[in-house]
Amino acid sequence: MNKKQSNQAYLIGIASCIFISSACLLILEIAASRLLAPYIGASLYTWTAIIGVILAGLSIGNWIGGYGAERGHADRNSAYALIACSLFTLGIPYLLIHTAEFLQTGNFTLLESSLIYVVVLFSIPALLLGIVTPLLTTMALDCSNFPGRIVGGMHALAALGSIVGTFAAGFWLIPWLGTRWVVFTTGVILGVLGLILLLSHRRNIRGYIALYLIFLGIASQLNGLTSPCDEESQYYCIRVIDESTEYGPARTLVLDHMVHSLNHEANPKLLITPYVHAMDELMQRHFEHTKNHQPTAFFAGGGAYTQPRAMLARYPEARIEVAEIDPVVTETATKQLYVDPRNLHVFHGDARTRLPKLELHSQDIIVTDVFHDVAVPWHLITKEYAALVKSRLKHNGLYLINIVDQFPNAKLVKSLIKTLQTEFRHVQVWLEQPPSEIARLTYVVSAGHRLQDPVLQSADGVNRIWFDFKQPVTQVGTPTSKLPLLTDDHAPVERLVSEFFHTNLGS
């Protein structure tokens, strides 16, 4: 092999290393959100912490790498950085266990917890991988008379590797392997890259390989690779918990760190979760007034399918359509939560894309029960969405939505009331007797052209009473006039429920 061919092979090796290490960094970034979701959810604040901390680590690493490149031994130092990053990456699942124990016993807000988790788990790998690219670029410059092309090319390869890593992690690796195995595999790849770079130091390579294999063997035997999820989809960490009560066998669905509704095995109409029970009672009351025993209903959000299941048990001839974005959630509900989907029309996709395809004024009831972490997805609470709901409801139809918000100053609920009133004649807010102190509550909001009686007494199951608290809610705290009308152009959901992230209400 002549010198020119040798240089080309050398450059290809360096370019491959930059490409793969950059892909690994973005794989870790995507995996971070899924790894932390069972502990702190996957909110805007979580993603902000992940992106900000990883970029900060990368920037510091780039500076250190550039400084180190001037001191020589770029190949050896790059190898050390990659091996160190590999060892730290392999340790992330175990660090997570101890970090979670510390944070769960402390008095931390969701925002504080997000930052601590990300700094502890991902700042060091980002910093170490940031060191690699400047060192390897310096090595490549020694093999070429075109420094501009080399620098530009290596930056382009790093960006391309990041893109490939992002798509590979989100669309393929995490759904197929699970987050912990993705992190473990990424750590192994980084270690192999480091060991390959050490091949030029043949006196030490066998020792490094032996030590690395010993560490790898130990890491693979520890329980950090055990996932807390029963299933891990593209959207959620899915768990099912046995919560049998005095009423009999029952199971609860948990998505990420949020507990969703509970299904009773033998009695679909027995609704233990208070807000689910309230919505079901409002539906029953509505059908009593309309004398309709073959209703049509559209549910935005399936989850445990608790409400559609109860409606089918009560009205076997009902035509019910459910828009559930995650097919794995539906599969879990079918296998473990006593749901029979044969009499349901299930659409796996976003409710906002499905609802326009329904016939005009065809639905007796439309329900929005969708959460992204503690907040409702913003595009399902806007004025435009309310107009879409109204256009698909029958003239006397009923719209129901549940919202998690603070009590008593429920800013998101007040903005939602303000928004729904642009389309519906009557909007009401339902609560059981509220607490005497500041708390996080689930509000049930109903909208339609008929005013409901202000007291709702349960007809089935647990004996409960709900009251229309619209007037007290709108009269306490921030005036509704100072809160935004929610539109597709401006729906600041996270800002309106920011207390969940800045205080202990979100814990």
N, C-alpha and C positions, 0 to 999 in steps of 0.2 A: 504494500500500500504506500503510495507516494505521500508527500507532505500535504498536498492540497486535499487529497482524499481523507487523510487522517484528520485534518482540520474540519472538514465537512462532517465527518462522523462524530467528532468531538462536539461541534456545534449542535448537531441533532440530539446528542445526549443531554446537553445543557438545556436546550429548548424543551425537550420532553419532561425534564425534571421540573422546570418552571411551570409548564402546562399542568402537570399532575398535581404539584403542590398547591397551585392556585385553585384547582378543582376541589381538592381536599378541604381547603379553607371554607369554600362556599357550601360544601356538603355539611360541614360542621355547623355553619350558620343556620342552614335550613333545619338540620337535626336538633339544634338548640331549642327551637320553638316547640317541637314535638316532645322533646325530653322534659321540658319544664311545664308543659300543659297540664299534667295531672296535679301539679303543685300550685301553680299560679295562673292557669288559664293561658289563653293566646290572644290577649287584647292588644290594642294599639300601643299601650304602654309597654307591654312585654316585647313587642317587635322593636319599638324604639330603643329600649335598653340593649337588645341583642345587636342591632345594627350599629348603634353608637359605640358600644364597648369594643366590638370587634374591629371597627374602623380605627378606633383610638389605638388598640393594640397593634394593628397593622402599620399605622403611621409611625409609632415609636420603633417598631421593628425595622421599618425601612430606614429610619435615621441611624439606628445602631448598625444595620447591615452596610450602609454607605460608609460609615466611619470605619468599620472593620475591614472593608474592602481595601482601604488605603494601607493597611498594616500587613497585607499578604496572607498566605495560607487560606485562600478563599475556598478551595475544595474541601479541606479538612473542617473548616469552621461551618460550612454549609452542611456537611455531614453531621457534625455534632448538633447543629440546630434542628435538623430533621429528626435525628434519633431522640433528642430531648423532647421535641414536640410529639413524637410517637408515644413515648413513655407517659407523658402527661395526658395525651388523648386517651390512651388505654385506661388511665386512672379516673377519667371523668365520671363513669357510672358509680364508682365507689365514693368519690368526692361528693357526688350528688346526695347519696344516702346520708352522709354525716352533715352536709350543709342543710338538708331538709330537717334533720333532727334538731339542729341549732335554731333554725328560723321558726319552726313550728312550736318551740317552747318559748320563743321570745314574743315581744309585743311590736311586731313590724307591720307596716302597711304593705299593700300589694306593690306599690311603686318601689318602696325600699327593698322588699324581697326580690323583685325583679332585678334590680341593679346588683344586689349581693350575689344572687345565683349566677348571673352572667359574668361578673367580675371574677368570682372564684373559679368558675368552670371553664371559661372560654377566653379570658384576656391573655393568659400565658400562651396557649396554642396560637392565637392570632399574632402575638408579638414574635414568637419564634419563626412562624412562617413568613412574617414580614421581613425578617433578617435574610431569608434565603435568596429572594429575587435580586437584590443589589449585589450580593456576593457572586451569584452565578452569572449575572450580566457582566460583571467585571472580568470573570474568566472568559466569557465569550468575546469580549473586546480584544483580548490578547491574541485571538485567532483570526482577526479580520482587519482590513485596512479601511473599513467603512463604518466608523463608530455610530454615525447617525442611524444607519439602517439596523445595526445591531440593537441599539437602545430602543428604537421604535418597534422593532420586531419582537423583542422580549416583552415589552409592555403589552403589545397586541396579543401575544400568546398567553400572558397572565390573564388578560381580560377574557380571552376565548375559553381558557380553562375554567374561569369563574362561571361563565355562562353554562358551559357543559355540566359543571358540578351542580349548579342550581337546578337545571332541568332534570338531571339524572336523579338527584335526591328527592325532589318533589313528585316526579311522575313515575318513578320506577323503584329506586332503592328502598325508601322508607316503607311504602305499601307492601313490598315483597319481603324484605328482610326484617323490618322492625327497627326502631330507632337505635336501640342499644347495639345490635349487631352491625348497623351502619357505622356507628362510632367506633366500634372495635375494629372493623375491617379497615376503616380510614386510618386508624392508628397503625395497623400492620403495614399498610401500603407506605405510609410515611417512614416507618422503620426500614423497610426494604430499600427505599430510595436512599436513605442515609447510609446504609451498609454498602450499597453499590458505589456511592461516592468515596467510600473508604477503601475501595479495592486497591487504590494506588499505594496505600500504606500497608503493604502485605504482612508486615511483621505483626501488626495489631489486629488484623481483620478477624482471625479465628477467635481471638478472645472476645471481641465485640459481638460476634455472631453467637458464641456460646452464652454469654451473659444475657443477650437479648432474648434468645430462645428460652432460657430459664425464666426470665420475667414474663414472657408471653405465656408460658405454661401455667405459671402461678395465676396470672390475670384471668385466664380462661376457666379456671376452676373456682373462682370466687363468685359470690351471688350477685355481683353488680350487673351481670348480663340478664338477670331475671326481670322481665318487664312487669310493671304493675297493671298493664292493660290485658284484658281478655282478648281483645282484637285491636289492631292498630290500622286505621284506614287512612286515606289521604286527608281526611278532615279531623278525625277525633281519636283520642285514646278512649276506648269503649270498655266499660266494666259493668258487670251485673252483680248486685249484692243481694243475698238472701236476707229479707227483712220480714220474715213471717211474724205475724202479730197474734193477738188474742182472737182475731177474726179468721185466722187460718194461714196457709202458705201464701207468701207474696214475695215479689222481687222488685228491686229498684234499679233503674238505669242511671249510670253515671257517665257523662261525657266530659272528658278532660277533668276539671276539678269541680264541675257543677252537677249537683244531684238533680235529676229530672224526676218524672213521676213514678209512682209505685203501682204495680199491677197485681191484683188479687187473682189467684189461680182459678178458683171455682166460681166467683161472682164478678163478672166484668163491670157490673153496675155499682159495686162497692168501691168508691173513690176515696182513698185515704188522704191524698195530698189536698190541702184546703183550697188552693186556687183552682185546681182541676175540678174539684167538687163544685165550686161556685159557678164555673163556666157551664158545667153540665146541668146544674139546676136552672140556670138562665135559659138554656136550650129547652129544657122540659117546659118551663113556664111559657116560652114562646110558642111551642107546639100546642099547648093547651088552648091558647087564644086562637090559633089559626086552624085548629081541628085537623091538623095534617099528620097523618101516620105513615106517609111514604115520602119523607123529606129528602131534599137534596142538600148536600153540604160539601164545602171545600175546606180542607185543613192545610194551612201553610205550616209545615213542620210535622213530622211524624213522631220522631223520638220513640218512646215506648208504645205509641199508638193507643194510649189509654182512653182518650176521648172518642176516637172513632170506634174503638172496641165496645165502649159502653153504649154508644148510639146504636150500633148494630144489634146489640143484645136487646135493646129497648124497641127498636124499629127494624125488624129483619128485612123489610122491603126497601129500606133507605138506599139511596144512591150516594155513595161517599167517595170522594176523590181526595187523595193525600199527596202533597208535594213534599217529598223528603229528599234532601240534597245528597245524602249518603246512603248508597245501597247496602253498605255493611251494617248500618244501623237497622235497616229493615230486616236484614238477615238475622241479626241478633235478636230483634223483637220476636221474630217468627220462631226461632229455635229455643229461646230462653225466657221469653216474657209472655208466653201463652197467647200470642197473637196469631189468628188465622187470616191470612191476607186474601183468601180466595174471593171474598165478597167485597173487597176494597179495590178501588182503581188507584194504583200507586204510580206516581210519576217521579222518577229520580232526577231531580234538577231543582233549580231555583223557582220558588213560587211566583216570583215577579215575571218569569218567562212563561209560566204555565197559565196563570189566571187570564191573560188576554185571549187565550184560545178557547175559553169556555163561552157558551152562548150568552148573549145579553139577557139580563134579568132571569137567570135560570136557577139561582141558588137561594134556598131558604136561609141558610146560615153560612157565613164565612168566618173562619177562626184563624188568627195568627198567633202561633205559639212557637216562636223561633228565637233562639238565643245564640249569640256569638260571645262566649264568655258570659259576663254578667249583663251585657247590653243586648238589646234587640238590634239586628242588622238595620242600619239607618235607612236603606232603600225600601224597607217594609213598614215605615211609619210616616212617610211623607204625604203631602197634599195630593201629589200625583197618584200615589198608591191608593189613597183613600178614595179618590175619584174612580179609579179602576175597580175597587171593591164595590162601590156603590153601583156602578154600571152592570155588575154581574149579579147583584142581589135582586130578588123580587122586590116589588114596591114595599111590601110589609116585612122585608127580610131583616135579619139581625146580624150585626158584626161584633165579634168579640176578640179582644187582644189582651194579653197579660204582659205587664211591665214590671221589672224590678227597679225600685227607686228608694230614695231615702224617705223616712217619715220624721217630722211632718213637712219639711220643705221639699216636696217632690217636684223638682223643676222639670224633669223629663215628662212626667205625667201631665203637668200643666201645659207644657208645649204641645203634647199630643192632643189634649182636650181642645186647645186653641186650633189645632190643625183639623181635627175631625169635625169641628163645628162649621167649617167651611163647606162641608158636604152633607152632613147629617143634621136633622132637626133636633134630635135629643142625644146627648152624650152623658153617661153616668159612670161613676167610679165606685167599685164595690170592695169593701173590707169587712172583716170581722172586727170586733172591738179592738181598736188600735192600742199600741203600747203607750205607756206613760212617759217614755223617754225616747231619745233619738235612736232609730233602728233602721235596718234594711227590711223592706217589705215587698211582697209581690202583690201588685194591684191588678184587679180585673176591670177592664174598661169595656163598656158596651155602647154601641151606637146604632141608631135606627130612626124610624119615623114615628115610633110609638113610645111614649114615656112609660117605663117600668115602675111598678109599685116600689117605694123606697126601702122596703124591708123584704128580704128574701129568706124564707125559712126552708131548710132542707126537707125534701120529701122522701129521700132515700138515704140509706147508709147512716153515717155518723150524724148525730144531731148538732146542727150548726145554724147560726143566723148571720147573715151579712146585711150591711146597711149601705145605702147610697151616700158616699162621703164626698161627692163632687164639690158641694159648697164649702165645707171645712177645708178641703185640700186646696182649693183655689184662693182661699182667703188668708192662708198662713204663709209666711215667708216671702220669697221673691214675688212681686206682683206679676201676674200673667202678662200684662201689657209690656213688661220689660224682657220677656222671654221670646225666643224666635219662633216664627211659624216654620214648621219643618217642610222643606221642599227638596227636590232632587238636586238643587244647586247649593243648598245649605241646610244640613241636618247634623249639628254638632253633638251627637249622642254622647261621646266620651266626655266632652266638657260639661254637659248637663248632669252626668253622674260621676263627676270627678272625685266626689267624696269617697267613693268606693276604692279609689286608688291612693288617695292622700290621707285617709284615716283608716281606722280598724274596721269600718263597716264592710269593707270588701273581703276581710279575712274569713 
